[in-house]
Amino acid sequence: MLTHSKIVFSTHFDLAGMLRILALCACVLSSCVSSLLADMRIKDLATLEGRRDNQLVGYGLVVGLAGDGDSNQAQYTVQSIANTLERFGVSVDAGALISKNVAAVMLTADIPAYSEPGSRIDVTISSIGDASSLQGGTLLQTPLLGADDQVYAVAQGSVLLGGFFAGGGDAAVQKNHPTVGAIPDGAIVETAIATTVIRDGALTYLLRNPDYASAVKLAERVNDFFPGAAEAYSPQGVRIILPETYLSNPVPFIASVESIRVQPDVMARVVMNERTGTIVATSSVRLSEIAVSHGNITVNIAKTPVFSQPNALSGGTTMQSEITDLNVTEAQGGFSYLDASPTLQELTVALNSLGIGPRDMMVILQTINKAGALHAELILE
């Protein structure tokens, strides 16, 4: 038998309870978000050994320059023009050529791992002669060589500049570097470079920031998904044994491993650049109990000329003298005390409350480090 009961809730009680529940949910959500942000994918922390770019280089000619090319004093440019024309069955005397519309250039490019024939890569072009600009030029077909002197790509196309040069003599205007340009996707890969990432049935991941604790954490997280597969053998390297089910196709396994999230161990470090006044510190920086005092003294010395005019008909001359004013101003200093093991945020707030700028803060941090109260690596650049 069912009975119906009338339940009456207090409006004040429901509102207060709802606020407490919302506050609890907000704290839990904030904790989860912070934990998620602290975790990073393995692909962002480490690189797979064997998966690397390779550098290519080449020598070529940029043509079509409006009189901004190399002068005839660049004999290699003139000889290169003659050799190029010879390839097309045109025999010319190199001494009779004028090279002002041509510039000799060096090409550089990086070919990524797994690049297959037919894919395109970017090319950077730099003048090696006395050309004033590569604006409007076109690169002739140029082979790109690897360290083994083998051709891996061929480049050709219109040169794009990030600057310009106009005028001449005292009326010249230049922006950036008109003798350096680029051809986006200007080279076609002709030969693939073999990429080997599996050695003796295992993968090796190299941490970008070597650290013993981070390497161990990475191995432990991989073992949570693939028990017994990972082992940290150095502060930079983690070896992961490839399961037998993935030997024929390791791509899904590598994708799964690189998607695993790890919370790296960040070293306590403060980096300061005195040239730019930049300070970067990790959140793990701690300090012992310290007291910080800061004050500035400004001394102003001003000399004011004073002229003494003689009386009329006295026969005297105008006299000049100086009055020196000396003002000493001391800015109101502050004395801030920080409890044991203050955090970076507490240190920053305390120093900012004293009106301290970046360069003064550098001096204070160096002094704190000399006092032995800064428990972090201090790097000066």
C-alpha positions as CSV (number, residue, x, y, z in Angstrom):
1,M,0.0,0.0,0.0
2,L,1.4,3.3,-1.0
3,T,1.0,6.4,1.0
4,H,1.6,10.0,-0.1
5,S,3.5,12.3,2.2
6,K,3.8,16.1,1.8
7,I,7.4,17.2,2.2
8,V,8.2,20.9,2.7
9,F,11.7,22.2,2.2
10,S,13.0,25.4,3.6
11,T,14.0,27.8,0.9
12,H,17.0,29.1,2.9
13,F,18.2,25.6,3.5
14,D,18.0,24.5,-0.1
15,L,19.8,27.6,-1.3
16,A,22.6,27.2,1.2
17,G,23.0,23.5,0.4
18,M,23.0,24.2,-3.3
19,L,25.7,26.7,-2.9
20,R,27.8,24.3,-0.9
21,I,27.3,21.6,-3.5
22,L,28.3,24.0,-6.3
23,A,31.3,25.1,-4.4
24,L,32.4,21.5,-3.9
25,C,31.8,20.7,-7.6
26,A,33.9,23.7,-8.5
27,C,36.7,22.6,-6.3
28,V,36.6,19.1,-7.7
29,L,36.5,20.4,-11.3
30,S,39.3,22.8,-10.6
31,S,41.4,20.0,-9.2
32,C,40.7,17.8,-12.2
33,V,41.5,20.6,-14.7
34,S,44.7,21.4,-12.9
35,S,45.7,17.7,-12.9
36,L,44.9,17.4,-16.6
37,L,46.9,20.5,-17.4
38,A,49.8,19.2,-15.5
39,D,49.8,16.0,-17.4
40,M,51.5,16.0,-20.8
41,R,51.5,13.5,-23.6
42,I,54.6,11.4,-24.1
43,K,54.9,12.8,-27.7
44,D,55.2,16.3,-26.2
45,L,57.9,15.2,-23.6
46,A,60.1,12.9,-25.7
47,T,61.2,12.1,-29.2
48,L,61.4,8.7,-30.7
49,E,65.0,7.7,-31.4
50,G,65.6,7.4,-35.1
51,R,62.8,9.7,-36.1
52,R,64.8,12.8,-37.1
53,D,65.1,15.4,-39.8
54,N,68.1,15.5,-42.2
55,Q,69.8,18.5,-43.6
56,L,70.2,19.2,-47.3
57,V,72.3,21.8,-49.1
58,G,72.7,22.8,-52.8
59,Y,74.3,25.4,-55.1
60,G,72.3,27.2,-57.8
61,L,71.5,30.3,-59.7
62,V,68.7,32.8,-59.3
63,V,67.8,34.5,-62.6
64,G,65.5,37.4,-63.7
65,L,67.0,40.0,-61.4
66,A,66.6,43.6,-62.6
67,G,70.2,44.5,-62.5
68,D,70.6,43.6,-58.8
69,G,72.6,40.4,-59.4
70,D,76.3,39.6,-59.0
71,S,78.9,41.7,-60.8
72,N,81.4,40.2,-63.2
73,Q,83.9,40.1,-60.3
74,A,82.1,37.1,-59.0
75,Q,83.8,34.7,-61.5
76,Y,82.0,31.6,-60.1
77,T,78.6,33.2,-61.1
78,V,79.8,33.8,-64.7
79,Q,81.3,30.3,-64.9
80,S,78.0,28.8,-63.6
81,I,76.0,30.7,-66.2
82,A,78.3,29.3,-68.9
83,N,78.1,25.8,-67.6
84,T,74.3,26.0,-67.5
85,L,74.1,27.2,-71.0
86,E,76.4,24.4,-72.1
87,R,73.9,21.9,-70.8
88,F,71.4,23.3,-73.2
89,G,73.8,23.1,-76.2
90,V,74.8,26.8,-76.1
91,S,78.6,27.3,-76.2
92,V,79.6,30.8,-75.0
93,D,82.8,32.4,-73.8
94,A,82.5,33.0,-70.0
95,G,84.5,36.2,-70.4
96,A,81.8,37.7,-72.7
97,L,78.9,37.2,-70.2
98,I,77.3,39.9,-68.1
99,S,75.9,38.5,-64.8
100,K,74.0,41.5,-63.4
101,N,70.6,39.7,-63.8
102,V,71.9,36.5,-62.1
103,A,73.0,35.7,-58.6
104,A,74.8,32.6,-57.2
105,V,73.0,31.2,-54.2
106,M,73.3,28.5,-51.6
107,L,70.2,26.4,-50.8
108,T,69.4,24.9,-47.4
109,A,66.5,22.6,-46.4
110,D,65.4,20.1,-43.8
111,I,63.9,16.9,-45.0
112,P,61.6,15.4,-42.3
113,A,61.5,11.8,-41.3
114,Y,59.2,9.5,-43.3
115,S,59.2,11.9,-46.3
116,E,58.2,9.9,-49.4
117,P,59.2,10.7,-53.0
118,G,56.9,13.3,-54.4
119,S,56.3,15.2,-51.2
120,R,57.5,18.8,-50.9
121,I,59.7,20.7,-48.5
122,D,60.5,24.3,-47.9
123,V,63.8,25.8,-49.1
124,T,65.9,28.8,-47.9
125,I,68.0,30.7,-50.4
126,S,71.0,32.9,-49.5
127,S,73.1,34.9,-51.9
128,I,76.9,34.2,-51.8
129,G,78.0,36.9,-54.2
130,D,77.7,40.7,-54.2
131,A,74.1,40.8,-55.4
132,S,72.1,43.6,-53.8
133,S,68.7,41.9,-53.9
134,L,67.0,38.6,-54.9
135,Q,63.7,40.4,-55.4
136,G,61.7,39.1,-58.4
137,G,64.2,36.3,-59.1
138,T,63.5,32.7,-60.1
139,L,65.6,29.7,-58.9
140,L,66.7,27.4,-61.6
141,Q,66.4,23.6,-61.0
142,T,68.9,22.8,-58.3
143,P,69.7,19.4,-56.7
144,L,69.8,19.2,-52.9
145,L,72.5,16.9,-51.4
146,G,72.8,15.1,-48.1
147,A,75.9,14.6,-46.0
148,D,76.6,11.5,-48.1
149,D,76.6,13.6,-51.4
150,Q,73.5,11.9,-52.6
151,V,70.6,13.8,-54.2
152,Y,67.5,13.6,-52.1
153,A,65.4,16.6,-53.5
154,V,65.3,19.0,-56.4
155,A,64.4,22.7,-55.9
156,Q,63.0,25.3,-58.3
157,G,60.6,28.2,-58.3
158,S,60.0,31.9,-57.6
159,V,61.9,33.4,-54.6
160,L,59.9,35.1,-51.9
161,L,61.6,37.8,-49.8
162,G,60.9,39.2,-46.4
163,G,62.5,42.5,-47.2
164,F,63.4,44.9,-50.1
165,F,66.1,47.2,-51.3
166,A,65.4,50.3,-53.4
167,G,67.4,53.3,-54.5
168,G,71.1,53.8,-54.4
169,G,73.8,55.8,-52.7
170,D,72.5,58.1,-50.0
171,A,68.9,57.6,-51.2
172,A,68.8,53.9,-50.7
173,V,66.1,52.2,-48.5
174,Q,66.5,48.7,-47.2
175,K,64.2,46.6,-45.0
176,N,65.3,43.3,-43.5
177,H,67.6,41.2,-45.6
178,P,66.9,41.3,-49.4
179,T,69.6,38.8,-50.2
180,V,67.9,36.0,-48.3
181,G,64.7,34.4,-49.5
182,A,62.6,31.3,-49.4
183,I,60.5,29.1,-51.6
184,P,57.7,27.4,-49.6
185,D,57.2,23.8,-50.8
186,G,59.9,24.7,-53.4
187,A,61.7,21.3,-53.4
188,I,60.3,17.9,-54.4
189,V,61.7,14.9,-52.6
190,E,63.2,12.4,-55.0
191,T,64.7,9.8,-52.7
192,A,63.3,8.7,-49.3
193,I,65.6,8.5,-46.4
194,A,65.2,5.3,-44.4
195,T,63.9,5.8,-40.9
196,T,64.5,3.1,-38.4
197,V,62.8,3.4,-35.0
198,I,62.7,-0.2,-33.9
199,R,65.9,-1.8,-32.8
200,D,66.1,-5.3,-31.4
201,G,62.3,-5.3,-31.0
202,A,62.2,-2.2,-28.9
203,L,61.5,1.5,-29.1
204,T,63.6,4.2,-27.4
205,Y,62.2,7.5,-26.3
206,L,64.5,10.4,-25.5
207,L,63.3,13.1,-23.1
208,R,63.7,16.6,-24.3
209,N,64.6,17.7,-20.8
210,P,66.6,14.8,-19.3
211,D,65.6,14.0,-15.7
212,Y,65.8,10.8,-13.6
213,A,62.4,11.3,-12.0
214,S,60.7,12.2,-15.3
215,A,62.2,9.1,-17.0
216,V,61.0,6.8,-14.2
217,K,57.5,8.4,-14.3
218,L,57.3,7.9,-18.0
219,A,58.3,4.2,-17.8
220,E,55.8,3.7,-14.9
221,R,52.9,5.2,-16.9
222,V,53.7,3.0,-20.0
223,N,53.8,-0.1,-17.7
224,D,50.3,0.8,-16.4
225,F,49.0,0.2,-20.0
226,F,51.6,-2.4,-21.2
227,P,52.9,-4.2,-18.0
228,G,56.6,-4.9,-18.0
229,A,57.2,-3.2,-21.4
230,A,59.1,0.0,-20.4
231,E,62.4,0.6,-18.5
232,A,64.2,3.8,-17.8
233,Y,67.9,3.2,-18.4
234,S,69.2,6.8,-18.2
235,P,67.8,10.3,-17.3
236,Q,67.0,10.8,-20.9
237,G,66.2,7.4,-22.4
238,V,63.3,5.0,-21.9
239,R,63.3,1.7,-23.6
240,I,59.9,0.1,-24.5
241,I,59.7,-3.5,-25.7
242,L,57.3,-3.9,-28.6
243,P,54.6,-6.6,-27.9
244,E,54.5,-9.5,-30.3
245,T,51.0,-8.6,-31.5
246,Y,52.4,-5.3,-32.9
247,L,55.6,-6.6,-34.6
248,S,54.0,-6.8,-38.0
249,N,52.5,-3.3,-37.7
250,P,53.9,-1.1,-34.9
251,V,52.0,2.1,-35.9
252,P,49.0,1.5,-33.6
253,F,51.3,0.7,-30.7
254,I,53.4,3.9,-31.2
255,A,50.3,6.0,-31.4
256,S,49.0,4.4,-28.2
257,V,52.2,5.0,-26.3
258,E,52.6,8.6,-27.5
259,S,49.0,9.4,-26.3
260,I,49.7,8.3,-22.7
261,R,49.8,11.3,-20.3
262,V,52.6,11.8,-17.9
263,Q,53.2,14.4,-15.2
264,P,56.9,15.3,-15.6
265,D,59.1,16.3,-12.7
266,V,60.2,19.9,-13.2
267,M,63.4,21.2,-11.8
268,A,63.4,24.3,-9.6
269,R,65.1,26.8,-11.9
270,V,65.3,30.5,-12.3
271,V,66.5,31.9,-15.7
272,M,67.4,35.6,-16.0
273,N,68.4,37.5,-19.1
274,E,70.1,40.7,-18.1
275,R,70.1,42.2,-21.6
276,T,66.3,42.1,-22.0
277,G,65.3,42.1,-18.3
278,T,63.4,38.8,-18.6
279,I,62.9,36.5,-15.6
280,V,61.4,33.0,-16.0
281,A,61.1,30.7,-13.1
282,T,59.4,27.3,-12.5
283,S,56.6,26.9,-9.9
284,S,58.8,24.5,-7.9
285,V,61.1,27.3,-6.7
286,R,61.3,27.5,-2.9
287,L,63.1,29.7,-0.4
288,S,64.1,29.6,3.2
289,E,62.9,32.2,5.7
290,I,64.2,35.5,4.4
291,A,63.6,39.2,4.8
292,V,63.9,41.5,1.8
293,S,64.5,45.2,2.0
294,H,64.7,47.6,-1.0
295,G,65.1,51.3,-1.3
296,N,66.5,53.8,-3.8
297,I,68.5,56.9,-3.4
298,T,68.4,59.5,-6.1
299,V,71.0,62.3,-6.3
300,N,70.2,65.4,-8.4
301,I,72.9,68.0,-9.1
302,A,71.9,71.0,-11.0
303,K,74.0,74.1,-12.0
304,T,72.2,77.3,-12.6
305,P,74.0,80.2,-14.4
306,V,73.7,83.6,-12.6
307,F,74.6,86.9,-14.3
308,S,75.6,90.0,-12.4
309,Q,74.9,93.3,-14.3
310,P,77.0,96.4,-13.2
311,N,75.4,99.8,-12.6
312,A,75.0,102.2,-15.3
313,L,78.1,104.4,-16.1
314,S,80.2,102.4,-13.6
315,G,82.5,101.1,-16.3
316,G,82.2,97.5,-15.0
317,T,81.5,94.3,-17.0
318,T,78.9,91.7,-16.8
319,M,79.9,88.9,-14.5
320,Q,78.8,85.2,-14.8
321,S,78.7,82.7,-11.9
322,E,77.0,79.4,-11.1
323,I,74.8,78.2,-8.3
324,T,75.0,74.5,-7.6
325,D,71.8,72.8,-6.2
326,L,72.2,69.4,-4.6
327,N,69.1,67.3,-3.8
328,V,69.2,63.9,-2.3
329,T,65.9,61.9,-2.5
330,E,65.5,58.5,-0.9
331,A,62.5,56.5,-2.0
332,Q,60.5,55.0,0.8
333,G,61.9,51.5,1.3
334,G,60.1,48.4,2.3
335,F,61.0,45.5,4.5
336,S,59.1,42.3,3.6
337,Y,59.3,39.1,5.6
338,L,58.5,35.7,4.1
339,D,57.7,32.7,6.1
340,A,59.5,29.3,5.8
341,S,59.4,27.8,2.3
342,P,57.5,30.6,0.5
343,T,56.4,29.8,-3.0
344,L,57.3,31.6,-6.2
345,Q,53.9,33.4,-6.2
346,E,54.5,34.7,-2.6
347,L,57.9,35.9,-3.5
348,T,56.7,37.7,-6.6
349,V,53.8,39.4,-4.7
350,A,56.2,40.5,-1.9
351,L,58.7,42.0,-4.3
352,N,56.0,43.7,-6.5
353,S,54.5,45.2,-3.3
354,L,57.9,47.0,-2.8
355,G,57.6,48.5,-6.3
356,I,60.6,46.6,-7.7
357,G,61.2,46.3,-11.4
358,P,62.6,43.4,-13.3
359,R,66.2,44.5,-13.2
360,D,66.1,45.3,-9.5
361,M,64.4,41.9,-8.9
362,M,67.4,40.3,-10.7
363,V,69.8,41.8,-8.2
364,I,67.6,40.7,-5.3
365,L,67.4,37.1,-6.6
366,Q,71.1,37.0,-7.0
367,T,71.6,38.2,-3.5
368,I,69.1,35.7,-2.1
369,N,71.0,33.0,-4.0
370,K,74.3,34.1,-2.4
371,A,72.7,34.0,1.0
372,G,71.8,30.4,0.4
373,A,68.1,31.0,0.7
374,L,67.2,30.3,-2.9
375,H,66.6,26.6,-3.4
376,A,66.8,26.5,-7.2
377,E,69.3,26.6,-10.0
378,L,70.0,30.2,-11.0
379,I,70.9,30.7,-14.6
380,L,72.2,34.0,-15.9
381,E,72.2,34.8,-19.6
